[in-house]
Each structure stands twice: as structure tokens, then as C-alpha cells.
């Protein structure tokens, strides 16, 4: 009797199982590959610490590698982190260059460098505000990077609608990301951030409050939220008075989205008085509204006179069509120097003040010489 034969499952399926297995073998890594959506970028830097942030499209085991040379050598491992989170690095040396990179799943970032903030000596920081069109912002940030700032202050209105998740990439991170990977950004909220959770998740993790402060060398920085009550009896104003009153820093600098103006508005008068009593040396404010063609930064010395941006020291509007894209502030001992630039890197004007109250030109360019 002939012995019965039975087709194997593979034969029965005509080899389709083998093809399916091969497909899984080769396609699965692609299907489950992790990609960085934003970052890595730097936040909350001090002289001895920094937080590395990034957002990925999937959650996977991740690590931050860092060290004083390109060999890295130190690793922080993390599991179960959300798609957007920050990994703090502590125990760093002040004013020192470090290398770092991020790996999550099968995604590995480029290796970047950063320099921790100094505890003493001269330093320069850059300031700009929004809203800026993408191409305008790219030009501004490329020129700004050449000034080698220790950090950047952004004065708010970062995107058109802070509650719209799809705007944060194309309107900000796509342009600012390369610089943010090397230089920390300290930000304040503007009206267009709408006090949204996205703003605080991406950029506002400073103890969970919309106002905060930090130090760099012999300067103390206070970052206010002008979209939240700043009245004399408000929680924010009481914190401001306490924070500035406790600090013995040589320079006290305040930043907020709302520009200091010289109207007779009672709220503005009260705020100017509070800042003056607290000993604020420099007050940085954002764009006065969101109309195109306006300067992106205003500045006041001692809460007394606007000296850059939309209003001249004598309180008059500048007779110019030039647009100041950003400014740099250099602090060197008892001298503070502010310089204004357009997005081509051309110096528009500048001034310097000293702690004894004198003020001198610092590369000034007459208004009549300003041009687009």
C-alpha cells in the first residue's frame, strides 16, 4: 500500500509563509524606527547644569551621552520617558565646553557642543522677539550665532498660535533648532503663546511657573510674564520684589514681552515704579504689537528711558525705516554695552552705560544712516 503523504504548511501555502517572515525581518525595523521630531535642544542652563530636551515620534529607551571631549564618556540612561521630556545633566564645570548627543531607540542625533554659563568675567547674550517669518528668522539666527552669545533671550510671540501644535515646528523649531542645540534659549511668553500647555512643555519648564530668574556671572536675570497680572498686589509682582531684593548681583536685568512705554497708564506707571525701586538696570521688552516692519526689541535703562527699538532716548520715534532684528548685550565688569543689528548683521546703533551712571555711545549709527 502506498504510504500517504501530507503537504507541509509551507508547501501548502506555496512558500507564502517564508515570504511573510522575510518581510517581517526586513520591514519591521523600518516600521518601528524612531525619529526625532524636535531637538535635541538646551534648556535651563546654569554654570553647573543643563537640561537636554527633545521630542520623538515614539517612546523607546533613551540615553544622553556627554563629556569634555568628542569621545563623550558619560551616559545617562532613561526608560519610560514621554515623547517630549528633558534629561538634566548636573555636576558640570563653569564656563566649560562639553560635547553631547542623544540616542533613542535606533535614532542617534549628531554630536553637538555647548558651553556652560560663566560664574565671573565678561559675557555676551543676544535678544530678539517675534513674530518673525521663517526666512527672516533664519537670517537673524545665522547672524546672531556669529556673535557667539552665551545664551539667547526670546521676548515672546514665538509662534502665531501657541495652542496649535502644528505651528511649533515650521514657525520656530525648524529655524531655531540648530542654534538651540548649542546655545540655551531663555524665553518669556507673549500674547500669541496664549499661556498654552505646549509653550510650557517646550520652553517653560522653570519650576512650573510662568515667571522665573537665573544668574550668569555677576548679572541676575528676571523673566516676567506680562500676560499674567503684574499689578502691585499680584503674586508675580510680590515675587519680583522679593527676588530682586534678595539678589546682590552687580547687574539686574528684567525681560518681558510687553515693552515699557511712557504713557500715563496707571498700570505702566506702577510697574515702572516697582522696577525702579527694585534696582533694575536694564528692562527688555518685546515688539510693540505684531505689525510687520517694527523692531523686535525695546530696552530701557533703569526703567527711565527707552534707548533702543521703537522709541529714542528723548521719547520720540526714530526717523528711520530700518528694522532692528536683534541686539546683543555685553557685560564686562561695571560696563554694559547694547548693540542693535539688522538681519544682515549691519550695526544700526549702540550705547554703553556704566554703574556710576555715565552713558556713552557704543558704535552709534545716526538714524539718518539707517536703511533696509
C-alpha positions in Angstrom: 0.0 0.0 0.0 1.3 3.4 -0.9 2.1 5.5 2.1 0.0 8.6 2.4 1.9 11.9 2.1 0.9 15.2 3.7 1.9 18.6 2.4 3.8 20.7 4.9 2.3 24.1 5.9 5.0 25.8 3.9 4.3 23.7 0.8 0.5 24.2 1.3 0.9 27.9 1.3 3.2 27.9 -1.7 6.0 29.5 0.2 4.0 32.5 1.3 4.9 32.0 5.0 8.6 32.2 4.1 7.9 35.4 2.2 5.9 36.8 5.1 8.7 36.0 7.6 11.2 37.6 5.3 9.0 40.6 5.0 8.8 41.0 8.8 12.5 40.5 9.2 13.4 43.3 6.8 10.4 45.7 7.2 9.9 45.7 10.9 12.9 47.9 11.7 11.6 50.5 9.2 8.1 50.3 10.5 9.2 50.9 14.1 12.1 53.2 13.6 12.3 56.2 16.0 12.7 59.7 14.6 13.4 63.0 16.4 10.6 65.4 15.8 12.3 68.3 17.6 15.8 68.7 19.1 17.8 67.9 20.8 18.0 71.4 22.3 19.2 73.0 25.5 17.2 74.5 28.4 17.6 75.8 31.9 21.4 76.1 31.7 23.4 77.3 34.7 27.1 77.3 35.4 27.0 73.7 36.6 24.0 72.1 34.8 21.8 71.9 31.7 18.7 70.1 30.6 18.7 68.4 27.2 15.3 68.3 25.6 14.0 66.5 22.6 10.7 65.2 21.1 10.4 61.9 19.3 7.6 60.2 17.4 7.8 57.1 19.6 8.7 56.2 23.1 11.8 54.0 23.5 14.7 53.5 25.9 16.9 56.6 25.5 20.2 58.0 26.7 22.2 61.2 26.7 26.0 60.8 26.2 28.2 63.7 27.1 31.8 64.6 28.1 34.5 67.2 27.8 35.8 65.8 24.5 34.3 64.3 21.4 34.8 60.8 22.9 31.9 61.7 25.3 32.4 59.0 28.0 29.5 59.7 30.4 26.0 58.3 29.9 22.6 59.0 31.4 20.0 56.2 30.7 16.3 56.7 30.9 13.3 54.4 30.3 9.6 55.2 30.1 10.1 58.8 29.3 7.3 60.7 27.5 7.7 61.6 23.8 8.8 65.1 25.0 10.9 65.4 28.1 14.1 66.8 29.4 17.1 65.0 30.8 19.1 67.1 33.3 22.8 66.9 33.4 24.4 68.0 36.7 28.0 68.3 38.1 29.4 70.4 35.2 32.3 72.8 35.4 31.5 76.5 34.8 32.4 78.2 31.5 33.4 74.9 30.0 32.8 73.3 26.7 31.0 69.9 26.6 30.1 67.5 23.8 26.8 65.6 23.8 24.4 63.5 21.7 21.1 61.8 22.2 20.0 58.3 21.3 16.5 56.9 21.5 15.6 53.5 20.0 17.5 53.3 16.8 17.7 57.1 16.4 21.0 58.8 17.2 21.5 62.6 17.0 24.6 64.4 15.7 27.2 65.3 18.3 26.8 68.9 19.5 28.8 71.2 21.8 27.7 73.7 24.5 29.5 75.9 26.9 28.2 76.2 30.5 27.5 79.7 31.8 30.3 81.6 33.4 30.4 82.4 37.1 32.6 85.5 36.6 34.1 87.7 33.9 32.8 89.2 30.6 30.0 87.6 28.6 27.6 88.5 25.8 24.0 87.4 25.3 21.6 88.0 22.4 18.0 89.2 22.4 15.2 89.1 19.9 11.4 88.8 19.7 8.7 87.7 17.4 6.7 87.2 15.4 9.2 86.6 12.6 8.6 85.0 9.2 10.6 81.8 8.7 13.2 83.2 6.2 13.6 86.3 8.4 14.2 84.2 11.5 16.8 82.0 9.7 18.8 85.1 8.6 18.5 86.6 12.1 19.7 83.5 13.9 22.6 82.8 11.4 23.9 86.3 12.1 23.2 86.1 15.8 25.2 82.8 16.0 28.3 84.6 14.7 28.2 86.9 17.7 28.9 83.8 19.9 26.3 84.5 22.6 26.4 82.7 26.0 22.6 82.4 25.7 19.7 83.9 23.8 16.6 85.7 25.3 13.4 85.4 23.3 10.9 88.0 24.2 7.8 86.1 23.2 5.2 85.8 20.4 7.2 82.8 19.2 4.5 81.4 17.0 1.2 82.7 15.7 -0.9 80.5 17.9 0.9 78.8 20.9 -2.0 76.3 21.3 -1.6 75.0 17.7 0.8 72.1 17.9 1.4 72.1 14.1 2.9 75.6 14.3 5.8 75.0 16.7 7.9 73.1 14.1 7.6 75.2 11.0 7.4 78.6 12.8 10.1 78.1 15.4 12.0 74.9 15.9 12.8 74.3 12.2 14.6 77.7 12.2 15.9 78.0 15.8 16.7 74.3 16.3 20.3 74.4 15.0 21.3 77.2 17.4 19.2 75.8 20.3 21.3 72.6 20.1 24.4 74.6 21.1 23.1 77.7 22.9 20.3 77.8 25.5 17.2 79.9 24.9 15.5 81.7 27.9 12.0 82.7 26.9 9.1 84.7 28.1 5.5 84.2 27.0 3.8 86.7 24.7 0.1 87.1 23.9 0.4 84.7 21.0 1.6 81.8 23.2 -1.9 82.0 24.8 -0.5 80.6 28.1 -0.7 77.2 26.3 0.5 73.9 27.7 2.6 73.5 24.6 4.6 76.6 25.4 5.3 75.4 28.9 6.1 71.9 27.7 8.6 73.0 25.1 10.1 76.1 26.8 8.6 77.0 30.1 9.5 74.2 32.5 11.1 76.6 35.1 9.5 75.2 38.2 6.1 75.2 36.7 5.6 79.0 37.0 5.3 81.5 34.1 8.0 83.7 35.7 11.5 82.7 36.8 15.0 84.0 37.3 18.6 82.9 36.6 22.2 84.1 37.0 25.1 84.5 34.7 28.4 85.8 36.1 27.7 88.9 38.0 24.2 89.5 36.4 20.8 88.4 37.6 18.0 88.0 35.1 14.3 88.1 35.9 11.9 86.7 33.3 8.4 88.1 33.7 5.1 87.0 32.1 3.4 90.3 31.1 0.3 88.2 30.0 -0.3 87.4 33.7 -1.3 90.0 36.3 1.7 92.3 37.2 -0.3 94.6 39.5 1.3 95.8 42.7 -0.6 93.2 44.8 -0.3 90.3 42.3 1.6 87.1 43.1 4.0 87.8 40.3 4.9 91.4 41.4 5.4 90.3 45.0 7.7 87.5 43.7 9.6 90.1 41.6 10.2 92.5 44.5 11.4 89.6 46.7 13.6 88.1 44.0 15.4 91.3 43.1 15.6 92.5 46.7 17.4 89.3 47.7 20.0 89.5 44.9 23.3 91.4 45.3 24.3 91.0 41.7 26.1 93.9 40.0 23.6 94.0 37.2 19.9 93.3 37.4 18.1 92.7 34.1 14.4 92.2 33.5 12.8 90.7 30.4 9.2 90.5 29.4 7.1 90.6 26.3 5.3 93.9 27.0 7.5 96.8 26.2 8.0 99.6 28.7 6.3 102.7 27.4 5.9 106.2 28.7 2.1 106.6 28.7 0.3 107.8 31.7 -1.4 104.4 32.1 -1.6 103.7 35.8 -0.5 100.1 35.5 2.5 101.1 33.4 3.4 103.8 35.9 3.1 101.4 38.8 5.3 98.8 37.0 7.9 101.3 36.2 8.0 102.4 39.8 8.3 98.9 41.0 11.2 98.1 38.7 13.0 101.4 39.6 12.6 100.7 43.3 13.9 97.1 42.8 17.1 98.5 41.1 16.5 97.1 37.6 19.4 98.2 35.5 18.1 97.1 32.1 14.5 96.3 31.1 14.0 94.4 27.8 10.6 94.3 26.2 9.2 92.7 23.1 7.8 94.0 19.9 5.2 96.7 20.4 2.3 94.8 18.8 2.7 92.3 15.9 2.7 94.6 12.9 5.3 94.0 10.3 8.2 96.4 10.0 8.6 97.1 13.7 11.7 96.5 15.7 11.6 93.3 17.7 13.2 94.6 20.9 12.8 97.6 23.1 15.1 98.4 26.0 15.1 100.7 29.0 17.9 101.7 31.3 16.9 101.9 34.9 13.2 101.9 33.8 13.8 105.5 32.9 14.3 105.9 29.2 13.8 103.7 26.2 17.1 103.6 24.3 16.5 101.1 21.5 13.7 99.8 19.4 10.7 101.9 18.6 11.4 104.9 20.8 14.6 107.1 21.1 16.1 108.2 24.4 14.2 111.5 24.2 10.9 109.7 23.8 10.5 110.3 20.1 10.0 107.8 17.4 13.1 107.1 15.3 13.2 108.7 11.9 14.1 105.6 10.1 12.6 102.7 8.1 15.3 100.3 9.3 14.2 97.3 11.3 16.3 96.1 14.2 16.2 92.3 14.1 18.1 91.6 17.3 20.5 93.1 19.8 23.5 91.9 21.8 24.2 92.9 25.4 27.8 92.7 26.6 28.5 92.8 30.3 32.1 93.4 31.3 32.6 94.4 35.0 30.9 97.8 35.6 30.2 98.4 31.9 27.1 97.2 29.9 27.0 97.7 26.1 24.0 97.2 23.9 24.3 96.9 20.1 21.4 96.7 17.6 21.7 94.8 14.3 19.6 94.1 11.3 19.3 90.6 9.9 22.2 91.2 7.6 24.4 91.8 10.6 24.8 95.5 10.0 25.3 97.6 13.2 22.4 100.1 13.4 23.3 101.7 16.7 24.7 101.1 20.1 25.3 102.6 23.5 27.1 101.8 26.7 26.4 102.6 30.4 28.4 102.1 33.5 27.4 101.5 37.1 28.4 105.1 38.0 25.6 106.3 35.8 27.5 107.6 32.8 26.4 106.8 29.3 28.5 106.7 26.2 28.0 105.8 22.6 28.9 102.3 21.7 29.2 102.1 18.0 26.3 104.5 17.4 24.9 105.0 13.9 22.8 108.1 13.2 19.2 107.4 12.4 19.6 109.1 9.1 22.2 106.5 8.1 19.9 103.5 8.9 18.4 101.8 5.9 16.9 98.5 5.0 
